[in-house]
Amino acid sequence: MIIIKSLEELITKYQEESIEVTIGNFDGVHMGHREFLSRIHFDCKLANAKFVVVTFVPHPSQIIKAQTGFLLNTFIERRELLAQCGVDYLLELDFTRDFSSLSPEDFFKRHIFIYSNIQKIFLGHDFSFGANKSGDYKLAKNLCENENISLILQEEFRCDNESISSSIVRAELSNGNIEKANLFLSRPYFLSGRVIKGQGRGKQIGFPTANLDYDKDLLIPQLGVYVTRTTILGMTYNSVTNIGINPTFNMGIIINVETHLLDFSRDIYGEEVRVVFLRKLRNEKKFTSVNELIDQISLDIKSTKDYFKND
């Protein structure tokens, strides 16, 4: 997959001909997104056209609402997930205050219709565009008809008669429903980041942890202890992860993501890791003593080992 900043690059740099396009944020690239993208990918193969996704950086809500702590992936991770769906070109448009004020007509004229050989445009069932989300499918259809471009509207995708959206996935993660969130994502939820030094209390009590320096724009699952898998330096290890504020030690309000890798003892400070969440074991709680905490961690590790034994 090739990253571009304008559809004009497809002519000037890559001499492409026919393309098919879809537009959206695709946060999380969840099951509904994947089904939608797979259909477009298949259609592109039949039509011998290149598959182009148009998206935005940063997410519009980060600019319009100054929202933080809600993304299901970083923008680099989104590239990885979209590439898995067969996308040939990813157009990442810079979303600014000025950009947000574009009318729907100007958005299509300046950023979509500048490419003269678009065969089809695919839109999600809830797609809206332009200033104040004033553009809808009906307007897009009129604009595309004037350009002799086919416009296809994707019906809402449902799983077991349940709607799937990025907002619904966020809600499941926020409620600690990891397995349901993973079902809707069609993959395990993960957090990536660099291992940084923490307080070292895990090591002091016999359970060293990797303290994750995660992107603060990402959504963090509900506080608690989770069965996880952790990938580092190309190797994957079973692990148990605590998300919380360490109330036993009265650490405050900063949310830490700390992972204990099973049967692992190497120094990994400064390394990049990916923590994949599989099941929630329990809520975070404050213990009356360090010994009580040690006993509970031992139980968490046993539960984690049992999970993988039965997996």
Summary of the structure (lengths in Angstrom):
residues: 311
radius of gyration: 22.4
end to end distance: 33.7
largest distance: 72.5
contacts: 944
relative contact order: 0.12
helix: 34%
strand: 29%
